[in-house]
Amino acid sequence: FCTLLFSTDSWFKSLFVRKVDPRKDAHANLLTKNEESNLYKIQFHNVKPECLDAYNKLCEDVLPSIHADKYYPCELVGTWNTWYGEQDQAVHLWRYRGGYPALTEVMNKLRQNKEFTAYRKERGKMLLSRRNQLLLEFSFWNEPVPREGPNIYELRSYQLRPGTMIEWGNYWARAIGLRQHNREAVGGFFSQIGNLYMVHHLWAYKDLQSREDTRNAAWQEEGWHEVVYYTVPLIQHMDSRIMIPTKASPMQ
């Protein structure tokens, strides 16, 4: 009787134990471009309202010189001010070709750069707060490249439920082809350090009406409604920023 009870009890418990398939690689390696080692850093700077113009001018004087100097293995992908969303905010996106070693090299070299040190000191007087994240790019998204303007940009940020990144990637790997007709897809990223299970999709449009028309047209594409239906439950929180590029931005 005891043996039967133990056997039945074990069988009953097994109904509630989730079996985990063994993986031989990290999720990040399954989602990103393995032949490349690009690392991205996104910065969010909340600026004192009365200092925004001076802040932009300061960035225009310093950031392009770092971008253009081959001594630093990094590129300024884009720099923007938020137009709709969180106000008086600057967003900077950097790319480090060579991954974490390139990031470390840039940080060490900038510590010796007197102009950059002075820039950070002056910038600190203008900020209310700042935060950043280190990101990798999805393998199926476009690599961000400079664009001629004028454009507005939308940064859509998704906080996913832990454990759902692979599922998200599987759906969007099929969906991204449906959002290329107007060259609106700029880049897609997921976080490695900072807020985890965070996804950022960056889009470009001529104006707000173009954004509305392009997004409405996506619903006429076969398969788009399925992507929305299955990915919405993966999201804990989402946010949208409409951004205007600054003069220093390679993306206009």
C-alpha positions as CSV (number, residue, x, y, z in Angstrom):
1,F,0.0,0.0,0.0
2,C,2.8,2.4,0.9
3,T,4.6,1.6,-2.3
4,L,1.5,2.3,-4.3
5,L,0.8,5.5,-2.4
6,F,4.4,6.8,-3.0
7,S,4.1,5.9,-6.7
8,T,0.8,7.6,-7.1
9,D,2.0,10.7,-5.2
10,S,5.1,11.0,-7.4
11,W,2.9,10.6,-10.6
12,F,0.6,13.3,-9.3
13,K,3.4,15.7,-8.6
14,S,4.9,15.2,-12.0
15,L,1.8,16.7,-13.5
16,F,2.8,20.1,-12.1
17,V,6.5,19.9,-12.8
18,R,7.5,21.8,-15.9
19,K,10.1,20.0,-17.9
20,V,13.0,22.2,-19.2
21,D,14.7,21.3,-22.4
22,P,18.4,21.5,-22.1
23,R,20.1,24.2,-24.1
24,K,23.6,24.3,-25.3
25,D,23.8,28.0,-26.0
26,A,22.7,31.3,-24.4
27,H,19.5,32.9,-25.6
28,A,21.5,36.0,-26.8
29,N,23.6,33.8,-29.1
30,L,20.5,32.3,-30.6
31,L,19.0,35.8,-31.4
32,T,21.9,37.9,-32.5
33,K,24.2,38.0,-35.5
34,N,26.9,35.5,-34.6
35,E,29.2,36.5,-37.4
36,E,29.4,40.0,-35.9
37,S,30.1,41.3,-32.5
38,N,28.4,44.6,-32.4
39,L,27.4,46.0,-29.0
40,Y,25.1,48.9,-28.6
41,K,24.6,51.4,-25.8
42,I,21.4,53.5,-25.5
43,Q,21.5,56.5,-23.2
44,F,18.5,58.3,-21.8
45,H,19.2,61.8,-20.4
46,N,16.5,63.8,-18.7
47,V,17.5,67.4,-19.1
48,K,16.5,70.4,-17.1
49,P,13.9,72.1,-19.3
50,E,15.7,75.5,-19.3
51,C,19.0,73.7,-20.4
52,L,17.9,71.7,-23.4
53,D,19.2,74.0,-26.1
54,A,22.5,74.4,-24.3
55,Y,22.7,70.6,-23.8
56,N,22.1,70.0,-27.5
57,K,24.8,72.5,-28.4
58,L,27.2,70.9,-26.1
59,C,26.6,67.5,-27.6
60,E,26.9,68.9,-31.1
61,D,30.4,70.2,-30.2
62,V,31.7,67.0,-28.8
63,L,29.9,63.8,-29.9
64,P,30.6,64.0,-33.7
65,S,34.3,64.3,-33.1
66,I,34.3,61.0,-31.1
67,H,32.2,59.4,-33.9
68,A,34.6,60.5,-36.6
69,D,37.9,59.7,-34.8
70,K,39.1,56.2,-35.7
71,Y,41.0,56.1,-32.5
72,Y,37.8,55.2,-30.8
73,P,36.1,51.9,-32.0
74,C,32.6,53.3,-31.7
75,E,30.0,55.0,-33.8
76,L,27.2,57.4,-33.0
77,V,24.2,55.7,-34.6
78,G,21.8,58.5,-33.7
79,T,20.9,61.2,-31.2
80,W,17.5,62.6,-30.7
81,N,15.2,64.8,-28.5
82,T,11.9,63.3,-27.4
83,W,9.0,65.1,-29.0
84,Y,6.1,63.0,-27.7
85,G,6.5,60.9,-24.7
86,E,8.9,61.8,-21.9
87,Q,9.6,65.5,-22.4
88,D,13.0,67.3,-22.2
89,Q,14.8,64.0,-22.8
90,A,17.8,63.2,-25.0
91,V,18.4,59.7,-26.4
92,H,21.8,58.6,-27.8
93,L,22.5,55.3,-29.5
94,W,26.1,54.2,-29.9
95,R,27.5,51.1,-31.6
96,Y,30.8,49.4,-30.5
97,R,32.2,47.2,-33.3
98,G,34.1,44.5,-31.4
99,G,31.7,44.0,-28.5
100,Y,32.6,44.4,-24.9
101,P,36.4,44.8,-25.5
102,A,35.6,47.8,-27.8
103,L,33.4,49.3,-25.1
104,T,36.1,49.0,-22.5
105,E,38.7,50.4,-24.9
106,V,36.5,53.5,-25.6
107,M,35.8,54.1,-21.9
108,N,39.5,53.9,-21.0
109,K,40.5,56.2,-23.8
110,L,37.8,58.8,-23.0
111,R,39.0,59.0,-19.4
112,Q,42.2,60.4,-20.8
113,N,40.4,62.8,-23.1
114,K,40.4,66.3,-21.5
115,E,37.7,67.6,-23.8
116,F,35.4,64.7,-23.0
117,T,36.0,65.1,-19.3
118,A,35.1,68.8,-19.5
119,Y,32.0,67.9,-21.5
120,R,30.8,65.4,-18.8
121,K,31.4,68.0,-16.1
122,E,29.4,70.6,-17.9
123,R,26.7,68.1,-19.0
124,G,26.2,67.1,-15.4
125,K,25.0,70.6,-14.5
126,M,22.2,70.3,-17.0
127,L,20.8,66.9,-16.2
128,L,18.1,65.8,-13.8
129,S,18.8,62.1,-14.2
130,R,20.3,59.6,-16.7
131,R,20.3,55.9,-17.4
132,N,21.6,53.5,-20.0
133,Q,21.4,50.0,-21.3
134,L,23.7,47.7,-23.2
135,L,22.0,46.0,-26.1
136,L,22.5,43.4,-28.8
137,E,20.8,43.6,-32.2
138,F,18.4,40.9,-33.4
139,S,19.8,38.9,-36.3
140,F,16.7,39.4,-38.5
141,W,16.5,43.2,-38.1
142,N,18.2,45.8,-40.3
143,E,21.5,47.2,-39.1
144,P,21.0,50.9,-38.4
145,V,22.7,53.1,-41.0
146,P,22.7,56.9,-41.6
147,R,19.6,58.4,-43.2
148,E,18.9,61.6,-45.0
149,G,16.0,63.6,-43.6
150,P,13.8,65.0,-42.6
151,N,12.4,62.1,-40.6
152,I,10.7,61.5,-37.3
153,Y,11.7,58.4,-35.3
154,E,9.7,56.2,-33.1
155,L,11.3,54.2,-30.3
156,R,8.9,51.5,-29.1
157,S,10.2,49.8,-26.0
158,Y,8.7,46.5,-24.7
159,Q,9.3,45.0,-21.2
160,L,8.8,41.3,-21.8
161,R,7.9,38.6,-19.3
162,P,11.0,36.7,-18.3
163,G,11.6,33.6,-20.4
164,T,9.8,34.9,-23.5
165,M,12.6,36.4,-25.5
166,I,13.0,33.4,-27.9
167,E,9.3,33.3,-28.5
168,W,9.3,37.0,-29.3
169,G,12.2,36.6,-31.7
170,N,10.5,33.7,-33.5
171,Y,7.4,35.8,-34.3
172,W,9.3,38.9,-35.2
173,A,11.7,37.1,-37.5
174,R,8.7,36.3,-39.7
175,A,7.0,39.7,-39.2
176,I,9.8,42.1,-40.0
177,G,9.5,41.4,-43.7
178,L,6.0,42.9,-43.5
179,R,7.3,46.2,-42.3
180,Q,9.9,47.1,-44.9
181,H,7.8,48.6,-47.7
182,N,8.5,52.2,-46.7
183,R,12.0,51.6,-45.3
184,E,10.5,52.3,-41.9
185,A,12.4,49.5,-40.0
186,V,15.6,51.0,-38.6
187,G,16.8,48.6,-36.0
188,G,15.8,46.1,-33.4
189,F,17.6,45.4,-30.1
190,F,17.3,43.5,-26.8
191,S,19.0,44.3,-23.5
192,Q,22.0,42.6,-22.0
193,I,22.7,44.9,-19.1
194,G,20.2,47.4,-17.5
195,N,16.5,46.5,-17.5
196,L,16.5,42.9,-18.6
197,Y,14.1,41.3,-21.1
198,M,13.7,44.7,-22.7
199,V,13.2,45.1,-26.4
200,H,13.6,48.3,-28.5
201,H,12.3,48.7,-32.0
202,L,13.4,51.8,-33.8
203,W,11.3,53.1,-36.8
204,A,11.6,56.0,-39.2
205,Y,8.7,58.0,-40.8
206,K,8.4,61.1,-42.8
207,D,5.8,62.6,-40.4
208,L,3.1,61.5,-38.0
209,Q,0.5,61.0,-40.8
210,S,3.0,58.7,-42.6
211,R,3.4,56.8,-39.4
212,E,-0.3,56.3,-39.1
213,D,-0.7,55.3,-42.7
214,T,2.2,52.8,-42.6
215,R,1.0,51.2,-39.4
216,N,-2.6,50.9,-40.7
217,A,-1.3,49.3,-43.9
218,A,0.5,46.6,-41.9
219,W,-2.9,45.2,-40.9
220,Q,-3.6,44.4,-44.6
221,E,-0.6,42.2,-44.7
222,E,-1.3,38.5,-44.3
223,G,0.2,37.2,-41.0
224,W,0.5,40.6,-39.3
225,H,-2.6,40.1,-37.1
226,E,-1.2,36.7,-36.0
227,V,2.0,38.4,-34.9
228,V,0.2,40.9,-32.8
229,Y,-2.2,38.3,-31.3
230,Y,0.6,36.1,-30.1
231,T,3.2,38.7,-29.0
232,V,0.9,40.9,-27.0
233,P,0.6,38.4,-24.1
234,L,4.4,38.3,-23.9
235,I,4.5,42.0,-22.9
236,Q,4.4,43.3,-19.3
237,H,4.7,47.0,-20.3
238,M,5.3,49.0,-23.4
239,D,6.2,52.6,-24.2
240,S,6.5,54.8,-27.3
241,R,8.6,57.8,-27.9
242,I,8.4,60.1,-31.0
243,M,11.8,61.6,-31.4
244,I,13.4,64.4,-33.5
245,P,17.0,64.0,-34.6
246,T,19.4,66.7,-33.4
247,K,21.9,68.3,-35.8
248,A,24.7,65.9,-34.6
249,S,22.7,62.8,-35.5
250,P,23.9,60.7,-38.5
251,M,20.2,59.7,-38.8
252,Q,18.2,62.7,-40.0
